[in-house]
Amino acid sequence: MKPLTQLSLLLIGAFLVASLAAPAAQAQNILTGSLSSDETVSEEVVEPTDLAGIEQRAAALASEQEALAIEIAQSGVSATSLAGKHLVRSQEKLEQIERLLESQMSLAKALAVPPESSDAKLPDDEPSVYMLNVLYEQQAAAQAALVDKRRNLDAARKQLESLESRSKEARAKLKKSSAEDRARNERAARSAALAVRIQAEQVNLVTLELETAEAEAELSDNLKARIEAIRDSLASGEVEAGGALAAVMERESAVQRDRNRAERQLATAELRLAAAKTRYAADPESSGEALAVVEALTAYRDALGKQISIATFELERLVSLREIWAHWESLLRADYSSDDLASWQELADSQLSDLSQTEAVRQAQVADLQVRLAGLASRINQLPAESQARAALQEAEAALNKVYTELLTAEPMLAADRRVTERFAEEIDAVTGNLSVMEHLARVLQKAKGFWNFEITTIDKAPFTVGSLTMGLFLFAAGLWASRTGARLVGHFSATRLKLDAGAVQAMHTLSFYILLIGFTLLALRAVHFPLTAFTFLGGALAIGVGFGSQNVMNNFISGLILMLERPVRAQDVVEVDGSHGVIQKIGPRSTHIRSTDGRHIVVPNSFFLESNVVNWTLSDDLMRTKVSVGVCYGSPTRLVKELIEGVVKAEPLALNQPPPNVIFDAFADNSLNFDVYFWVEARSPMSVRDVQSRIRFAIDDVFREHNLVIAFPQRDVHLDVAAPLEIRLVGGGERADKLVDGSTPSS
C-alpha cells in the first residue's frame, strides 16, 4: 500500500475518533476533517468562553492529538520528508492550542469564583491622603488594564480575520489544484486552518482576560464610595494632619543613608587614590601597574561621586514632593487662602516640569552607565586576577551597578510621583473652578501686580522692575514710531520744498531718523527713572572704540552718504558682488543689505561699492546679451540649422529682434558641428536670462526633431585585435552548450 493511501486511511480514522469523542469539535479538526467546506472559518472555530465549552474543546483536542500521534507512529513517513515535517509541525501547533486552552480554563475558573472585595487590599491605617492616593492608583490601574485588554482583543480579532482570509485562499487553491500539486496544496490548506484555530483560541483567551479586567473594573467602581468617605473624613477634620508624610520621610531617610554611606566610601577612595598617586610619582617608569591602579581608583571615585550627586538631587526633589503631600492634605481640609492656591499651582507646575526633565536626564544617565559598565567589564577581563587595578575596577563596577540599579528602580517611583502631582494639580483646578467671578478677578489682579513689581535688578540702589522695563519698552516703541514718522516728513519736505535729489532725500531721511531715535530713547530712559550714570562706563568704552576703530566705521558711513548722493547703486537694483547676484534691499548708514537669488541675505560694507568692481545689471536699462550653443552631427545641412535657430530666437517674446540675433558657425568639433546664437533679452536678473535660454533650448530641440536634425553626442570607435575567434558560452536550464564564433564546437 502506498504511503499516501496509508496516510489517508489514518486521517479518516483520526476523524472518526475525534467525532466520537467530541461532536462539537468535529468542525475544528482540520487535520482530519474535510477541507472542502464553504463555511467561514470563524463560524467553525470561535467557541464560547464558558468553562464547559473550554473543557469540551480540550477533550476533543486530546482525542485529536492521540489520533495524530498514532498516525505519526504508523505512517512510516520519514521525519525529513515534506509529509513528515508537516505532521510534526501540526503536532506542535496542537500543543500550542492545548496551552491556550489551559490558560483559558484557568481564567474561566477564576471568573467563576466570587471576586475578593477591594477593601482587603487596602491598608488598615486611619484615613489619610496616602490611603486616598492608594485608592486612586487602584482605580487608575484597573481602567488602564481594561483599555489595554480591549486594544489587545481588537488586534487579535484583526489578526484572526487576516488568517481566515488566507485559509479561504488556500482552500480555494486546493480545489483548483492538479493531481501532482494536490498533496502540497492540501498541506498548505491544513497549516492555514491550524493557524486560524490557534488565533481563534487566542481571541478566546484575550476575551477571558478582558472579562477579568472588566470584573476588576467593577470592583474599582466600588472604590468610589471609599474615596468619597476618605475625602469626607479629611474635610471634616476627624483625623489628624500629617498622616501622608510618613512614606515620603521614609524615602528621604533611605536616600540619606545611602548618601552618607557613599560619602564615607568616597573619603576612603580619596585617601587610596592619593596614596596610589604618590607611589606612581615616586617611580613612574618602573611598571604600568601603578598607573593602572591610579586610573582604576579614579574611576571608582567618579562612580561614588555620581552616586552622591544622584542621591543629593533625589533629596531635593523629595522635599518638594513632601510639600505637595502636605498641601494636598490642606486642600482637602479646606485649610487654604486664595494666595495659597496660586503658590500651590506654581509649585505643582514646577514639580511637573522638573519631573519631565528628571525623566529625560535619568534616561540619558542609564544609557551612559550601560556604556561605562561595558567598558569596565572589558578592562577587567583584560587584567590578571591578582592585579590590584582589577580589584579597584571591580569596586568601581560595583558602585556603577548600584547607581544603575537605583536609576532603574526610580523609574516607577518617578511615574508615581508624577501621578500624585497631577492629582494635586487637578484638585487645585477643581477648587479654583468653584471660585466666584470677583475672586477670580482678585487672583488675576494680584498675580499681575506681583509680576509688575517683580524686581529684575538694582542699578545705583534704584530698583529696576518688570513694570519699569515694560513702560520703557512702550515709550521706546512710541519713540520709534515717532522717529519713523518724523524722518518720513523730513524726507517729504526735502523732496517737495527743498527740491533735493533722491540720494540727498534718502540721506536726510536716514540721518533724521537716527537723531530722533536717540532723542526719544534718552527721554524714555529718563521717564522710567533709569539712571543715565549707568552709561558712564559704556560711554568711555565707546570713546576707546571710536579711537581704535573709527577709521572703518567712518569710512563706511561716508561711503553710505556718497552712495545715497551719487546713486551708483539704488534700492531694487540687481547687482553682482564677488560672483553672487542679488537685489539691493536697503542702503543703510554703515552697510547695504542684498538678497541673493538663492535666498541668502548678504550684508556688504558701503565702502566695498566704492573700492571694488560691482556689476549693476539694472543701472541704465534691463537689456542683456547672452548666447545659446548647440551642436549637430556631421552631415547636417548647416544653413538650414542656422535658419531654424534664427527662427526660434525671433519667436521668443523676451528676445529682442533689434539688434537681430546673430548665429555663428563656431567650429568643426570632434563629434559635432558647433553653432552659437547671440541675442539680446529684456530681463532684470541672471535667472531671468537663464529662463529665456532654457525656453530657446527646448524650442531648438523641438524644431530639430521636426526637421530630422540630430543633436550630436560624443562617439568612439572600438577596434578589437584578437589572434583567435572569440569564444561564446551559453549556460541555461542546467545544461551547457559551448560554441565558437565560427560555429564549431570546442575540443575537449
VEXDO-371688 format. One record per residue (C-alpha): residue in one letter; x, y, z. Coordinates in steps of 0.25 Angstrom, whole numbers, padded with zeros to 4 digits, always signed. Example, Ala and Ser with C-alpha at 12.3 -4.5 7.8 and 13.67 -1.06 7.14 Angstrom:
2
a+0049-0018+0031s+0055-0004+0029
END
This chain:
748
m+0000+0000+0000k+0005+0014-0004p+0009+0023+0008l-0001+0034+0003t-0012+0023+0004q-0008+0019+0018l-0008+0034+0022s-0022+0036+0016l-0027+0024+0024l-0020+0029+0037l-0026+0042+0035i-0040+0037+0033g-0038+0028+0046a-0034+0040+0054f-0046+0048+0049l-0055+0036+0054v-0048+0036+0067a-0050+0051+0069s-0064+0051+0065l-0068+0040+0075a-0060+0047+0086a-0066+0061+0084p-0076+0064+0073a-0075+0079+0076a-0061+0079+0072q-0063+0072+0059a-0062+0084+0051q-0050+0089+0057n-0041+0076+0054i-0035+0082+0042l-0024+0070+0042t-0035+0060+0040g-0047+0068+0035s-0052+0072+0021l-0045+0084+0015s-0055+0086+0004s-0066+0092+0013d-0070+0106+0008e-0074+0111+0022t-0066+0122+0028v-0054+0118+0037s-0059+0128+0048e-0072+0121+0050e-0065+0107+0051v-0054+0111+0061v-0059+0122+0070e-0065+0115+0082p-0072+0121+0095t-0062+0125+0106d-0070+0118+0117l-0063+0107+0125a-0072+0095+0119g-0069+0099+0105i-0054+0100+0108e-0054+0086+0115q-0061+0081+0103r-0051+0086+0093a-0040+0081+0102a-0045+0067+0101a-0047+0068+0086l-0033+0073+0085a-0027+0061+0093s-0034+0051+0084e-0029+0059+0072q-0014+0059+0078e-0016+0044+0081a-0020+0041+0067l-0009+0049+0061a+0001+0042+0070i-0004+0029+0065e-0003+0034+0050i+0011+0039+0052a+0015+0025+0058q+0009+0017+0048s+0010+0025+0035g+0025+0021+0032v+0027+0034+0026s+0041+0040+0028a+0043+0051+0038t+0051+0059+0028s+0041+0057+0017l+0031+0068+0014a+0019+0060+0019g+0027+0056+0032k+0031+0071+0035h+0016+0075+0033l+0011+0065+0043v+0022+0069+0053r+0018+0084+0051s+0003+0080+0052q+0006+0073+0066e+0014+0085+0071k+0002+0094+0067l-0008+0085+0074e+0001+0086+0087q+0000+0101+0085i-0015+0100+0085e-0014+0092+0097r-0006+0102+0105l-0016+0113+0101l-0028+0104+0105e-0021+0102+0119s-0019+0117+0121q-0034+0119+0117m-0038+0109+0127s-0030+0115+0138l-0037+0129+0135a-0051+0123+0134k-0049+0116+0147a-0044+0129+0153l-0056+0137+0148a-0066+0126+0154v-0061+0130+0168p-0067+0142+0174p-0057+0153+0174e-0050+0158+0186s-0054+0171+0192s-0044+0182+0189d-0045+0186+0203a-0036+0175+0207k-0025+0181+0198l-0025+0194+0206p-0016+0197+0218d-0022+0197+0232d-0017+0211+0235e-0027+0222+0238p-0032+0231+0226s-0021+0240+0220v-0017+0246+0207y-0007+0234+0205m-0019+0224+0206l-0027+0233+0197n-0015+0232+0187v-0015+0217+0188l-0030+0216+0184y-0027+0226+0172e-0015+0217+0168q-0024+0204+0168q-0035+0211+0161a-0026+0216+0150a-0019+0203+0149a-0032+0195+0147q-0036+0205+0136a-0023+0205+0129a-0023+0189+0129l-0037+0190+0123v-0033+0199+0112d-0021+0190+0109k-0029+0177+0108r-0039+0184+0099r-0027+0188+0090n-0021+0174+0090l-0035+0168+0087d-0037+0177+0075a-0023+0174+0070a-0025+0159+0072r-0038+0159+0064k-0032+0167+0052q-0021+0156+0052l-0032+0145+0052e-0039+0152+0040s-0026+0152+0033l-0023+0137+0035e-0037+0134+0031s-0035+0141+0018r-0022+0133+0016s-0029+0120+0019k-0040+0122+0009e-0030+0125-0001a-0022+0112+0002r-0035+0104+0001a-0039+0111-0012k-0025+0107-0017l-0027+0093-0013k-0040+0091-0020k-0033+0096-0033s-0020+0088-0032s-0016+0077-0041a-0013+0063-0036e+0002+0066-0035d+0000+0078-0027r-0011+0073-0018a-0002+0068-0007r+0005+0081-0005n-0007+0089-0006e-0014+0080+0004r-0003+0082+0014a-0003+0097+0012a-0018+0098+0014r-0017+0090+0027s-0006+0098+0032a-0014+0111+0029a-0026+0105+0036l-0018+0101+0048a-0013+0115+0049v-0027+0120+0049r-0030+0111+0061i-0019+0116+0069q-0022+0130+0066a-0037+0127+0070e-0033+0121+0083q-0024+0133+0085v-0036+0142+0083n-0044+0134+0093l-0032+0135+0103v-0032+0150+0101t-0047+0151+0103l-0046+0144+0116e-0035+0154+0120l-0044+0165+0117e-0055+0159+0125t-0045+0158+0137a-0041+0173+0135e-0056+0177+0134a-0059+0170+0147e-0047+0177+0154a-0052+0190+0148e-0066+0187+0154l-0058+0186+0167s-0051+0199+0165d-0065+0205+0163n-0068+0201+0177l-0055+0209+0181k-0062+0222+0178a-0071+0221+0191r-0058+0218+0199i-0051+0230+0193e-0063+0239+0196a-0063+0234+0210i-0048+0237+0212r-0050+0251+0206d-0061+0254+0215s-0053+0250+0227l-0041+0259+0223a-0051+0270+0220s-0058+0269+0234g-0045+0269+0242e-0047+0255+0248v-0033+0250+0246e-0020+0257+0250a-0012+0264+0239g+0001+0260+0234g-0002+0245+0232a+0002+0245+0218l+0017+0249+0220a+0022+0236+0227a+0024+0230+0213v+0032+0242+0208m+0040+0243+0220e+0043+0228+0220r+0048+0230+0205e+0057+0242+0210s+0063+0234+0221a+0067+0223+0212v+0073+0232+0202q+0080+0240+0213r+0086+0227+0218d+0091+0223+0204r+0097+0237+0202n+0104+0236+0216r+0110+0222+0212a+0115+0227+0199e+0121+0239+0205r+0129+0231+0215q+0133+0222+0203l+0137+0234+0195a+0146+0239+0206t+0153+0225+0207a+0154+0225+0192e+0161+0239+0192l+0171+0234+0202r+0174+0222+0194l+0175+0230+0181a+0185+0240+0188a+0194+0228+0192a+0194+0222+0179k+0197+0235+0172t+0209+0236+0182r+0214+0222+0178y+0213+0225+0164a+0220+0239+0165a+0232+0232+0172d+0235+0223+0161p+0226+0226+0149e+0234+0217+0139s+0236+0204+0147s+0223+0198+0143g+0210+0200+0137e+0203+0194+0149a+0203+0207+0158l+0197+0215+0146a+0186+0205+0144v+0183+0205+0159v+0182+0221+0159e+0173+0220+0147a+0164+0209+0154l+0163+0217+0167t+0160+0230+0159a+0148+0222+0152y+0144+0217+0166r+0144+0231+0172d+0136+0237+0160a+0126+0226+0162l+0124+0229+0176g+0123+0244+0173k+0112+0241+0163q+0104+0233+0173i+0105+0244+0183s+0101+0254+0173i+0088+0246+0169a+0085+0244+0184t+0086+0259+0186f+0077+0262+0175e+0067+0252+0180l+0067+0258+0194e+0064+0272+0188r+0053+0266+0179l+0046+0259+0191v+0046+0272+0199s+0037+0278+0188l+0029+0265+0188r+0027+0265+0203e+0021+0280+0201i+0012+0275+0191w+0006+0264+0200a+0005+0274+0211h-0002+0284+0202w-0011+0273+0196e-0016+0270+0210s-0018+0284+0214l-0026+0286+0201l-0035+0274+0205r-0037+0280+0219a-0041+0294+0212d-0029+0300+0220y-0024+0310+0210s-0025+0324+0205s-0026+0330+0191d-0011+0333+0191d-0008+0319+0195l-0016+0313+0183a-0007+0322+0174s+0006+0318+0180w+0002+0303+0181q-0002+0303+0166e+0012+0309+0163l+0018+0298+0171a+0011+0287+0164d+0014+0293+0150s+0029+0294+0155q+0029+0280+0160l+0023+0274+0147s+0033+0281+0139d+0045+0276+0148l+0039+0262+0147s+0039+0263+0132q+0054+0268+0132t+0058+0257+0142e+0052+0246+0134a+0060+0251+0122v+0072+0252+0130r+0071+0238+0136q+0069+0232+0122a+0082+0238+0118q+0089+0234+0130v+0084+0220+0129a+0089+0219+0114d+0103+0226+0119l+0104+0215+0130q+0102+0204+0121v+0113+0209+0112r+0122+0211+0124l+0119+0197+0130a+0122+0190+0117g+0136+0198+0116l+0139+0194+0131a+0135+0179+0128s+0145+0179+0116r+0156+0185+0124i+0154+0176+0136n+0155+0164+0127q+0168+0168+0121l+0175+0169+0135p+0180+0157+0142a+0173+0152+0155e+0184+0156+0164s+0185+0171+0159q+0182+0182+0169a+0176+0190+0157r+0166+0179+0155a+0161+0179+0169a+0159+0194+0168l+0152+0193+0155q+0143+0183+0161e+0139+0193+0172a+0136+0203+0162e+0128+0194+0154a+0120+0190+0167a+0118+0205+0170l+0113+0208+0156n+0104+0195+0156k+0098+0201+0169v+0095+0214+0162y+0089+0207+0150t+0080+0198+0159e+0076+0211+0166l+0072+0218+0154l+0064+0207+0148t+0057+0205+0162a+0054+0220+0162e+0046+0220+0148p+0033+0215+0154m+0035+0223+0166l+0036+0236+0157a+0024+0231+0150a+0016+0230+0163d+0021+0244+0168r+0016+0250+0154r+0003+0244+0156v+0002+0249+0171t+0006+0263+0166e-0004+0263+0154r-0015+0259+0164f-0011+0270+0173a-0012+0280+0161e-0026+0274+0158e-0030+0277+0172i-0026+0291+0171d-0033+0293+0157a-0046+0287+0163v-0045+0297+0175t-0042+0309+0166g-0053+0305+0157n-0063+0308+0168l-0058+0322+0171s-0067+0334+0169v-0064+0343+0157m-0059+0354+0167e-0050+0344+0174h-0044+0340+0160l-0042+0355+0157a-0035+0358+0170r-0026+0346+0168v-0023+0351+0154l-0020+0365+0159q-0011+0360+0170k-0003+0352+0160a-0002+0364+0151k+0002+0373+0162g+0013+0363+0167f+0018+0362+0153w+0018+0377+0150n+0026+0380+0163f+0036+0368+0161e+0050+0374+0163i+0059+0370+0151t+0072+0376+0156t+0077+0388+0164i+0085+0400+0158d+0091+0410+0167k+0081+0406+0178a+0070+0408+0169p+0061+0396+0167f+0058+0393+0152t+0045+0385+0152v+0037+0378+0141g+0028+0390+0141s+0039+0399+0138l+0044+0390+0127t+0030+0390+0121m+0028+0405+0122g+0042+0407+0116l+0039+0398+0104f+0026+0404+0102l+0032+0418+0101f+0043+0413+0093a+0033+0407+0083a+0025+0420+0083g+0038+0428+0080l+0042+0418+0069w+0029+0421+0062a+0030+0436+0064s+0044+0435+0059r+0040+0428+0046t+0028+0438+0044g+0037+0450+0046a+0048+0444+0037r+0037+0442+0027l+0033+0456+0028v+0047+0461+0027g+0049+0453+0014h+0036+0458+0008f+0040+0473+0012s+0053+0471+0006a+0048+0465-0007t+0036+0475-0009r+0041+0488-0003l+0056+0487-0004k+0055+0480-0017l+0067+0471-0013d+0070+0459-0022a+0066+0445-0018g+0080+0442-0012a+0080+0454-0003v+0066+0451+0001q+0070+0437+0006a+0082+0443+0013m+0073+0453+0020h+0063+0443+0024t+0073+0433+0030l+0080+0444+0038s+0068+0450+0043f+0062+0436+0047y+0075+0433+0056i+0075+0447+0062l+0061+0446+0066l+0062+0431+0071i+0074+0435+0080g+0066+0447+0086f+0053+0438+0089t+0062+0427+0095l+0068+0437+0105l+0054+0442+0108a+0049+0428+0110l+0060+0425+0120r+0058+0437+0128a+0043+0435+0129v+0045+0421+0135h+0056+0427+0145f+0067+0419+0139p+0080+0425+0144l+0088+0431+0132t+0100+0429+0140a+0100+0415+0136f+0104+0419+0122t+0117+0425+0128f+0125+0413+0126l+0118+0410+0113g+0122+0424+0108g+0137+0422+0112a+0137+0409+0105l+0130+0415+0093a+0141+0426+0093i+0152+0416+0093g+0145+0408+0082v+0144+0420+0073g+0159+0424+0075f+0163+0410+0071g+0152+0406+0061s+0147+0419+0055q+0154+0418+0042n+0146+0407+0037v+0133+0412+0043m+0135+0426+0038n+0139+0420+0024n+0126+0412+0023f+0118+0424+0028i+0124+0434+0018s+0123+0423+0007g+0108+0421+0010l+0106+0436+0009i+0113+0436-0005l+0104+0424-0009m+0092+0432-0005l+0096+0444-0013e+0103+0439-0025r+0094+0427-0026p+0103+0417-0034v+0094+0406-0028r+0080+0408-0023a+0069+0400-0016q+0064+0389-0024d+0076+0389-0033v+0081+0375-0038v+0096+0375-0035e+0107+0365-0035v+0117+0365-0023d+0128+0355-0023g+0121+0345-0032s+0108+0346-0025h+0095+0352-0031g+0085+0359-0023v+0075+0370-0021i+0078+0382-0012q+0068+0383-0001k+0073+0394+0007i+0085+0404+0007g+0088+0408+0022p+0098+0417+0028r+0108+0406+0030s+0105+0395+0021t+0096+0390+0009h+0087+0378+0010i+0086+0370-0002r+0076+0358-0004s+0083+0348-0013t+0076+0340-0024d+0077+0327-0015g+0070+0334-0003r+0082+0338+0005h+0084+0351+0012i+0097+0358+0009v+0102+0370+0017v+0112+0377+0009p+0120+0389+0015n+0117+0402+0008s+0132+0404+0005f+0132+0392-0003f+0124+0398-0014l+0134+0409-0016e+0147+0401-0014s+0143+0389-0023n+0137+0386-0036v+0122+0384-0035v+0113+0380-0047n+0100+0387-0047w+0091+0380-0056t+0080+0390-0056l+0087+0403-0055s+0082+0409-0068d+0073+0398-0074d+0069+0384-0074l+0076+0379-0087m+0086+0368-0086r+0093+0360-0097t+0094+0345-0096k+0096+0333-0105v+0092+0318-0106s+0101+0308-0112v+0097+0295-0119g+0104+0284-0127v+0098+0276-0139c+0104+0263-0145y+0113+0263-0157g+0105+0263-0170s+0094+0272-0165p+0090+0284-0174t+0097+0295-0167r+0090+0307-0174l+0076+0300-0170v+0082+0299-0156k+0085+0314-0156e+0071+0318-0161l+0064+0309-0151i+0072+0315-0139e+0069+0329-0144g+0054+0326-0145v+0054+0320-0131v+0061+0332-0125k+0052+0342-0132a+0039+0335-0127e+0044+0336-0113p+0036+0348-0107l+0047+0353-0098a+0058+0352-0108l+0059+0365-0116n+0059+0366-0131q+0067+0379-0131p+0078+0377-0131p+0075+0364-0138p+0080+0350-0133n+0094+0346-0139v+0096+0331-0142i+0111+0327-0143f+0116+0314-0148d+0127+0313-0137a+0135+0301-0140f+0137+0287-0147a+0138+0279-0133d+0142+0265-0131n+0127+0260-0131s+0119+0271-0135l+0117+0284-0143n+0116+0295-0133f+0107+0307-0134d+0106+0319-0125v+0094+0329-0125y+0096+0342-0119f+0084+0351-0116w+0079+0362-0106v+0068+0359-0096e+0060+0368-0087a+0062+0363-0073r+0065+0369-0059s+0073+0357-0053p+0082+0346-0058m+0072+0336-0054s+0062+0342-0064v+0073+0341-0075r+0075+0326-0072d+0059+0324-0073v+0060+0330-0087q+0072+0321-0090s+0064+0309-0085r+0052+0312-0094i+0060+0314-0106r+0068+0301-0104f+0054+0294-0103a+0049+0301-0116i+0062+0297-0123d+0061+0283-0119d+0046+0282-0124v+0049+0289-0137f+0061+0280-0140r+0052+0268-0137e+0042+0273-0147h+0053+0274-0158n+0060+0261-0154l+0073+0268-0149v+0081+0261-0139i+0088+0268-0128a+0102+0262-0127f+0107+0254-0115p+0121+0248-0113q+0124+0235-0120r+0136+0226-0120d+0140+0214-0129v+0146+0202-0122h+0154+0192-0131l+0157+0178-0126d+0170+0172-0130v+0170+0157-0126a+0178+0145-0131a+0167+0135-0130p+0152+0135-0131l+0144+0139-0119e+0138+0128-0110i+0124+0129-0106r+0118+0120-0096l+0103+0119-0093v+0098+0114-0080g+0083+0111-0076g+0074+0101-0071g+0085+0093-0064e+0091+0089-0078r+0103+0096-0084a+0106+0098-0099d+0119+0104-0104k+0121+0109-0117l+0131+0118-0125v+0128+0130-0133d+0130+0122-0146g+0120+0111-0141s+0130+0100-0138t+0130+0092-0124p+0142+0094-0115s+0150+0082-0114s+0151+0075-0101
END
